[in-house]
Amino acid sequence: MERVAQMKTKYYRLIQRSHTHDFPFIGDSWHTSDSVIMGMHPSDIRDKFDKGKEVLDWPDDFSFISSSKDTDGDLDDVVMNDLVLPVIGARLLKQIKTLKTPQFQTIPIDAISSEGKKERVFILNFTELIDCLDVPKSNVNRFPSDFSNVDLRGKIRAIWKPILIERETCQMDLFRCKHYSDAIFCSGRFKNMFDINSLTGVTFSPVGLV
């Protein structure tokens, strides 16, 4: 009897701020009454959502704001924002809940036009990171050993060509990796769902598997 070859699941890295509406909404500023958050550097805000932990101290009134009519376009399903946080609309969130994912937290916020029109969107925060990145085989750039922030010395700064260990993905459809949590990866099932539903806001860059 001939052995039928099993099709491998394809995986992709999500590229934000691409495949958007022709005239997209851009949250090019943000606001909250929380003076601590307002005083934080953007990289420190992003870092709160890269740790694989639940964020418990996020203000209820946080919003991304379009500062002018030039950025007051249509809201994408992955919302462009100045902090480059994974902000998604309700339509995409509904679809994500039908797929296999690690544990995640959704934080409701507002996307506000320059004229004050509000729409509820969500920060997607993965509270579980998947240990599936093959670091030795990936093409990575690391922080130098004399970097000013000693906590970052030797850690991955950027990843040019990620290689995932297929068996360690646990067949997850959308996830962040433990050793480089800046990036979000997805399966071919997620990409197919995204395409079939004509969703917008990201493109998909294929990644290697071992």
VOBA-1610 file (N, C-alpha, C; in pm, whole numbers, padded with zeros to 5 digits, always signed):
BEGIN
Met+00086-00120+00000Met+00000+00000+00000Met+00089+00125+00000Glu+00055+00218-00087Glu+00135+00340-00092Glu+00108+00426+00030Arg+00215+00484+00082Arg+00201+00576+00196Arg+00173+00716+00144Val+00064+00774+00193Val+00025+00908+00150Val+00102+01010+00232Ala+00175+01098+00164Ala+00253+01201+00235Ala+00159+01300+00303Gln+00186+01328+00429Gln+00105+01424+00504Gln+00148+01566+00472Met+00049+01648+00439Met+00078+01787+00406Met+00120+01863+00532Lys+00231+01933+00522Lys+00275+02014+00634Lys+00192+02141+00643Thr+00166+02182+00766Thr+00099+02309+00787Thr+00198+02422+00759Lys+00157+02519+00681Lys+00243+02634+00655Lys+00229+02735+00769Tyr+00337+02807+00793Tyr+00334+02912+00895Tyr+00386+03044+00838Tyr+00339+03152+00897Tyr+00368+03286+00847Tyr+00396+03380+00963Arg+00470+03483+00930Arg+00486+03595+01024Arg+00392+03706+00979Leu+00318+03763+01074Leu+00226+03872+01041Leu+00304+04002+01025Ile+00281+04072+00916Ile+00342+04201+00890Ile+00233+04307+00904Gln+00242+04384+01012Gln+00140+04486+01038Gln+00160+04608+00947Arg+00057+04693+00945Arg+00057+04818+00868Arg+00069+04789+00718Ser+00004+04682+00673Ser+00006+04646+00531Ser-00128+04582+00495His-00158+04574+00364His-00288+04525+00316His-00402+04595+00390Thr-00396+04727+00391Thr-00496+04807+00460Thr-00601+04857+00361His-00704+04921+00414His-00798+04993+00328His-00721+05100+00249Asp-00777+05141+00138Asp-00711+05243+00057Asp-00692+05372+00137Phe-00788+05402+00222Phe-00778+05519+00309Phe-00805+05472+00452Pro-00700+05426+00523Pro-00722+05363+00654Pro-00722+05460+00770Phe-00788+05418+00877Phe-00775+05487+01005Phe-00635+05460+01059Ile-00571+05564+01112Ile-00442+05550+01177Ile-00449+05618+01314Gly-00431+05539+01417Gly-00427+05596+01552Gly-00288+05651+01579Asp-00265+05775+01534Asp-00130+05833+01541Asp-00104+05906+01672Ser-00197+05900+01763Ser-00174+05949+01898Ser-00258+05865+01994Trp-00229+05875+02122Trp-00305+05799+02220Trp-00329+05886+02341His-00430+05846+02419His-00464+05926+02537His-00526+05837+02644Thr-00499+05873+02768Thr-00562+05815+02886Thr-00546+05916+02999Ser-00634+05908+03096Ser-00620+05995+03213Ser-00512+05945+03308Asp-00459+05826+03279Asp-00354+05767+03363Asp-00221+05836+03330Ser-00172+05916+03422Ser-00050+05994+03397Ser+00074+05905+03386Val+00071+05789+03450Val+00185+05697+03444Val+00201+05644+03302Ile+00091+05598+03242Ile+00095+05547+03104Ile+00133+05658+03007Met+00076+05777+03025Met+00105+05889+02936Met+00252+05930+02944Gly+00315+05904+03056Gly+00455+05942+03073Gly+00554+05835+03030Met+00503+05720+02988Met+00592+05610+02950Met+00645+05626+02809His+00766+05577+02785His+00821+05572+02650His+00744+05466+02570Pro+00720+05488+02440Pro+00646+05390+02360Pro+00701+05247+02370Ser+00835+05233+02373Ser+00892+05098+02381Ser+00858+05031+02514Asp+00845+05109+02620Asp+00808+05053+02750Asp+00661+05009+02751Ile+00578+05082+02680Ile+00438+05041+02668Ile+00429+04911+02589Arg+00499+04902+02477Arg+00499+04778+02398Arg+00549+04660+02480Asp+00649+04687+02564Asp+00709+04580+02644Asp+00610+04517+02739Lys+00511+04591+02782Lys+00409+04537+02872Lys+00333+04422+02808Phe+00325+04425+02675Phe+00246+04324+02603Phe+00333+04218+02536Asp+00462+04218+02564Asp+00553+04119+02506Asp+00602+04015+02606Lys+00555+04023+02727Lys+00610+03938+02833Lys+00538+03805+02849Gly+00424+03789+02782Gly+00347+03667+02800Gly+00275+03663+02934Lys+00243+03780+02988Lys+00175+03789+03116Lys+00052+03878+03104Glu-00045+03852+03190Glu-00166+03934+03190Glu-00132+04074+03239Val-00187+04173+03171Val-00168+04312+03211Val-00289+04352+03296Leu-00263+04381+03422Leu-00372+04406+03517Leu-00393+04553+03548Asp-00296+04637+03511Asp-00302+04777+03552Asp-00331+04870+03433Trp-00398+04819+03329Trp-00424+04902+03213Trp-00545+04990+03236Pro-00539+05119+03202Pro-00650+05210+03229Pro-00773+05180+03143Asp-00890+05205+03199Asp-01015+05178+03128Asp-01042+05277+03016Asp-00979+05394+03021Asp-01014+05499+02924Asp-00906+05519+02817Phe-00823+05416+02792Phe-00718+05430+02691Phe-00780+05432+02552Ser-00726+05520+02467Ser-00777+05527+02329Ser-00666+05565+02232Phe-00680+05514+02110Phe-00598+05560+01998Phe-00681+05661+01921Ile-00617+05771+01885Ile-00689+05883+01825Ile-00628+05919+01690Ser-00714+05941+01594Ser-00671+05996+01466Ser-00666+06147+01482Ser-00547+06204+01460Ser-00529+06345+01494Ser-00581+06442+01388Ser-00608+06391+01268Ser-00658+06480+01162Ser-00741+06400+01062Lys-00809+06472+00974Lys-00891+06405+00873Lys-00805+06325+00775Asp-00676+06357+00769Asp-00586+06283+00680Asp-00567+06138+00725Thr-00594+06111+00853Thr-00580+05974+00904Thr-00713+05919+00954Asp-00821+05981+00913Asp-00956+05944+00958Asp-01023+05845+00862Gly-00951+05746+00814Gly-01008+05655+00715Gly-01085+05540+00778Asp-01099+05435+00698Asp-01174+05317+00741Asp-01090+05233+00838Leu-01157+05177+00937Leu-01090+05099+01040Leu-01058+04960+00986Asp-00930+04923+00988Asp-00890+04789+00948Asp-00918+04690+01060Asp-00917+04561+01024Asp-00938+04456+01125Asp-00818+04443+01217Val-00699+04473+01167Val-00581+04493+01251Val-00550+04642+01240Val-00572+04713+01348Val-00579+04859+01345Val-00439+04920+01350Met-00408+05006+01254Met-00281+05077+01257Met-00278+05174+01375Asn-00168+05170+01449Asn-00154+05259+01564Asn-00007+05292+01585Asp+00017+05406+01645Asp+00151+05460+01658Asp+00241+05378+01751Leu+00180+05298+01839Leu+00258+05215+01929Leu+00290+05077+01870Val+00231+05047+01754Val+00246+04918+01687Val+00206+04804+01781Leu+00101+04825+01859Leu+00043+04720+01941Leu-00051+04636+01854Pro-00071+04508+01890Pro-00167+04426+01816Pro-00310+04462+01855Val-00366+04556+01783Val-00502+04605+01810Val-00594+04550+01701Ile-00701+04484+01742Ile-00790+04419+01645Ile-00935+04462+01667Gly-01012+04448+01561Gly-01154+04478+01568Gly-01235+04358+01613Ala-01363+04381+01640Ala-01452+04276+01691Ala-01469+04163+01590Arg-01471+04196+01462Arg-01491+04093+01359Arg-01377+03992+01359Leu-01253+04040+01368Leu-01138+03950+01372Leu-01134+03873+01504Leu-01163+03938+01614Leu-01162+03871+01744Leu-01259+03754+01744Lys-01375+03771+01685Lys-01474+03662+01677Lys-01417+03542+01603Gln-01343+03568+01494Gln-01284+03459+01417Gln-01170+03392+01493Ile-01088+03471+01563Ile-00976+03414+01640Ile-01026+03316+01744Lys-01140+03344+01803Lys-01195+03258+01908Lys-01237+03121+01855Thr-01249+03106+01723Thr-01285+02977+01665Thr-01161+02892+01634Leu-01041+02950+01648Leu-00917+02882+01612Leu-00842+02837+01736Lys-00735+02761+01715Lys-00654+02712+01826Lys-00545+02813+01857Thr-00546+02865+01977Thr-00447+02966+02018Thr-00402+02939+02160Pro-00288+02994+02199Pro-00252+02993+02342Pro-00348+03084+02419Gln-00332+03086+02550Gln-00414+03174+02632Gln-00385+03320+02593Phe-00490+03400+02587Phe-00471+03542+02558Phe-00572+03626+02635Gln-00538+03752+02647Gln-00620+03852+02714Gln-00660+03957+02611Thr-00783+04001+02616Thr-00823+04112+02530Thr-00857+04232+02619Ile-00800+04345+02583Ile-00822+04468+02659Ile-00901+04565+02572Pro-01025+04595+02609Pro-01105+04687+02528Pro-01055+04830+02537Ile-01042+04894+02422Ile-01003+05034+02413Ile-01089+05099+02305Asp-01071+05228+02283Asp-01146+05298+02179Asp-01054+05346+02068Ala-01104+05338+01945Ala-01042+05407+01832Ala-01130+05527+01804Ile-01071+05645+01810Ile-01149+05769+01803Ile-01104+05853+01684Ser-01199+05895+01603Ser-01168+05980+01488Ser-01138+06121+01535Ser-01087+06202+01445Ser-01054+06341+01481Ser-01179+06421+01516Glu-01295+06371+01476Glu-01420+06439+01508Glu-01488+06380+01631Gly-01422+06283+01695Gly-01474+06229+01820Gly-01557+06103+01809Lys-01571+06047+01690Lys-01648+05924+01673Lys-01568+05806+01729Lys-01633+05725+01816Lys-01564+05615+01883Lys-01606+05480+01826Glu-01510+05389+01824Glu-01539+05250+01790Glu-01456+05161+01883Arg-01521+05059+01939Arg-01453+04971+02032Arg-01363+04871+01958Val-01238+04867+02000Val-01140+04772+01947Val-01069+04708+02066Phe-00974+04617+02039Phe-00916+04539+02148Phe-00765+04521+02129Ile-00690+04538+02237Ile-00549+04499+02238Ile-00545+04348+02262Leu-00476+04276+02175Leu-00462+04132+02188Leu-00331+04102+02261Asn-00342+04049+02381Asn-00224+04023+02466Asn-00213+03874+02493Phe-00111+03810+02433Phe-00091+03667+02458Phe-00028+03649+02597Thr-00094+03573+02682Thr-00045+03548+02817Thr+00030+03415+02825Glu+00046+03351+02712Glu+00123+03227+02702Glu+00208+03236+02575Leu+00338+03215+02588Leu+00429+03220+02474Leu+00471+03078+02436Ile+00484+03053+02306Ile+00515+02920+02256Ile+00665+02908+02229Asp+00725+02805+02283Asp+00870+02783+02270Asp+00896+02702+02143Cys+00888+02768+02028Cys+00898+02694+01902Cys+00994+02758+01802Leu+01067+02860+01842Leu+01162+02925+01753Leu+01295+02852+01757Asp+01343+02808+01641Asp+01475+02745+01633Asp+01578+02858+01618Val+01627+02905+01732Val+01715+03022+01733Val+01845+02997+01655Pro+01914+02883+01673Pro+02040+02863+01600Pro+02023+02864+01448Lys+01909+02817+01400Lys+01889+02810+01255Lys+01826+02937+01199Ser+01772+03023+01284Ser+01712+03148+01239Ser+01821+03253+01217Asn+01793+03346+01129Asn+01885+03458+01105Asn+01844+03572+01198Val+01921+03592+01304Val+01882+03691+01405Val+01992+03794+01424Asn+01951+03907+01478Asn+02045+04013+01516Asn+02031+04033+01666Arg+02143+04032+01737Arg+02139+04043+01883Arg+02192+04179+01930Phe+02148+04219+02047Phe+02201+04339+02109Phe+02349+04315+02141Pro+02435+04415+02119Pro+02578+04396+02146Pro+02606+04378+02295Ser+02720+04320+02324Ser+02757+04290+02463Ser+02782+04415+02546Asp+02803+04529+02479Asp+02824+04654+02552Asp+02703+04748+02542Phe+02586+04692+02510Phe+02465+04776+02497Phe+02435+04845+02629Ser+02382+04967+02620Ser+02361+05049+02740Ser+02267+04984+02841Asn+02164+04914+02792Asn+02072+04843+02882Asn+02128+04702+02905Val+02183+04680+03022Val+02250+04552+03049Val+02154+04434+03041Asp+02025+04457+03066Asp+01928+04348+03062Asp+01906+04295+02920Leu+01940+04377+02820Leu+01917+04338+02681Leu+02042+04282+02614Arg+02155+04293+02677Arg+02280+04247+02615Arg+02273+04099+02577Gly+02302+04072+02448Gly+02302+03934+02400Gly+02167+03882+02360Lys+02060+03954+02391Lys+01925+03908+02355Lys+01894+03944+02210Ile+01793+03877+02155Ile+01757+03898+02015Ile+01697+04037+01997Arg+01756+04111+01905Arg+01710+04247+01876Arg+01611+04247+01759Ala+01639+04166+01661Ala+01553+04154+01543Ala+01575+04017+01484Ile+01477+03973+01409Ile+01489+03843+01344Ile+01454+03859+01197Trp+01553+03828+01111Trp+01536+03851+00968Trp+01474+03730+00899Lys+01511+03611+00943Lys+01458+03490+00881Lys+01427+03389+00992Pro+01303+03389+01041Pro+01269+03297+01150Pro+01249+03154+01099Ile+01294+03059+01179Ile+01271+02918+01153Ile+01198+02860+01274Leu+01082+02800+01250Leu+01003+02743+01359Leu+01020+02592+01364Ile+01014+02538+01485Ile+01015+02393+01504Ile+00870+02346+01499Glu+00836+02278+01391Glu+00694+02249+01365Glu+00626+02174+01480Arg+00692+02072+01534Arg+00627+01992+01639Arg+00603+02073+01767Glu+00681+02181+01784Glu+00667+02262+01905Glu+00562+02373+01891Thr+00511+02391+01771Thr+00405+02492+01753Thr+00274+02445+01814Cys+00263+02314+01842Cys+00140+02257+01899Cys+00019+02284+01809Gln+00048+02307+01680Gln-00056+02335+01580Gln-00139+02459+01617Met-00076+02553+01685Met-00144+02678+01717Met-00165+02759+01590Asp-00274+02835+01588Asp-00307+02912+01469Asp-00263+03058+01477Leu-00236+03108+01596Leu-00191+03247+01614Leu-00118+03253+01747Phe+00008+03306+01747Phe+00086+03299+01869Phe+00209+03389+01861Arg+00267+03413+01978Arg+00399+03475+01990Arg+00497+03368+02038Cys+00626+03387+02004Cys+00729+03292+02044Cys+00800+03336+02171Lys+00842+03239+02249Lys+00907+03266+02378Lys+01036+03345+02363His+01120+03309+02266His+01253+03371+02257His+01254+03502+02178Tyr+01142+03533+02112Tyr+01133+03662+02042Tyr+00984+03697+02033Ser+00936+03761+02138Ser+00792+03784+02150Ser+00743+03908+02076Asp+00834+03981+02012Asp+00790+04098+01933Asp+00705+04055+01815Ala+00740+03943+01755Ala+00672+03898+01633Ala+00549+03814+01666Ile+00451+03819+01575Ile+00333+03733+01585Ile+00334+03639+01465Phe+00312+03511+01490Phe+00311+03410+01385Phe+00173+03348+01374Cys+00147+03289+01258Cys+00017+03225+01240Cys+00031+03103+01149Ser-00070+03020+01150Ser-00075+02903+01064Ser-00143+02937+00932Gly-00134+02842+00840Gly-00207+02857+00714Gly-00357+02864+00736Arg-00406+02800+00842Arg-00550+02805+00872Arg-00593+02948+00905Phe-00510+03017+00983Phe-00541+03158+01015Phe-00539+03242+00888Lys-00436+03223+00805Lys-00426+03300+00681Lys-00547+03275+00591Asn-00589+03149+00580Asn-00706+03118+00498Asn-00830+03187+00552Met-00849+03183+00684Met-00962+03251+00745Met-00959+03399+00715Phe-00841+03460+00727Phe-00823+03603+00704Phe-00861+03638+00560Asp-00813+03555+00466Asp-00839+03582+00324Asp-00985+03559+00287Ile-01043+03450+00335Ile-01182+03415+00301Ile-01278+03523+00349Asn-01248+03581+00467Asn-01337+03683+00524Asn-01301+03825+00480Ser-01204+03835+00387Ser-01164+03966+00333Ser-01126+04063+00444Leu-01049+04015+00541Leu-01004+04100+00651Leu-00883+04182+00605Thr-00853+04287+00679Thr-00748+04380+00637Thr-00656+04417+00754Gly-00536+04464+00720Gly-00446+04519+00821Gly-00313+04449+00835Val-00297+04330+00776Val-00168+04261+00778Val-00147+04187+00647Thr-00021+04160+00618Thr+00015+04064+00514Thr+00090+03950+00582Phe+00123+03847+00505Phe+00177+03724+00561Phe+00308+03689+00494Ser+00414+03679+00573Ser+00546+03645+00521Ser+00577+03500+00562Pro+00597+03410+00464Pro+00621+03268+00497Pro+00747+03252+00581Val+00743+03158+00675Val+00859+03126+00758Val+00899+02981+00735Gly+01026+02950+00763Gly+01075+02815+00747Gly+01037+02725+00862Leu+01034+02595+00836Leu+01000+02495+00936Leu+01107+02386+00941Val+01130+02333+01058Val+01216+02215+01072Val+01142+02112+01154
//
